[in-house]
Amino acid sequence: MSELEAQLDPARFVRVHRSFTINLAWLQGQEKTDGDNYAARMKSGKRIPVSRSGYERLRTAL
């Protein structure tokens, strides 16, 4: 996953979880789920889990 991430434009793609890298153009918003957990809500309606460190990277990118 790290090799793929290195090939992507960091201004457009953010790794938000160990298993997920998202395209910011498809991001509709972010929402708090339960407790301290967050999810990225995509324009397709899909919700992607966001880790604590991924949340910080996502906030920085936005």
C-alpha positions, -999 to 999 in steps of 0.1 A, spaced: 0 0 0 29 24 7 43 19 -28 10 28 -43 6 58 -20 40 71 -30 29 72 -67 -3 92 -60 -5 130 -59 -6 139 -22 -27 170 -29 -55 148 -43 -52 115 -23 -50 110 15 -45 77 33 -72 78 60 -68 42 73 -44 13 71 -66 -1 43 -80 30 26 -67 59 6 -93 83 -7 -96 107 -35 -104 141 -21 -125 150 -51 -150 123 -41 -151 133 -5 -185 147 5 -178 152 42 -166 136 74 -187 125 103 -183 113 138 -195 78 143 -194 64 178 -171 75 206 -139 90 191 -143 73 157 -148 91 124 -158 81 89 -153 98 55 -186 101 36 -180 98 -1 -202 112 -29 -213 77 -38 -228 74 -3 -202 49 9 -186 55 44 -149 48 48 -135 43 83 -109 69 93 -82 61 119 -70 87 144 -38 94 124 -58 94 92 -82 120 107 -52 143 113 -39 138 77 -74 144 64 -78 176 84 -44 188 72 -53 181 36 -86 200 38 
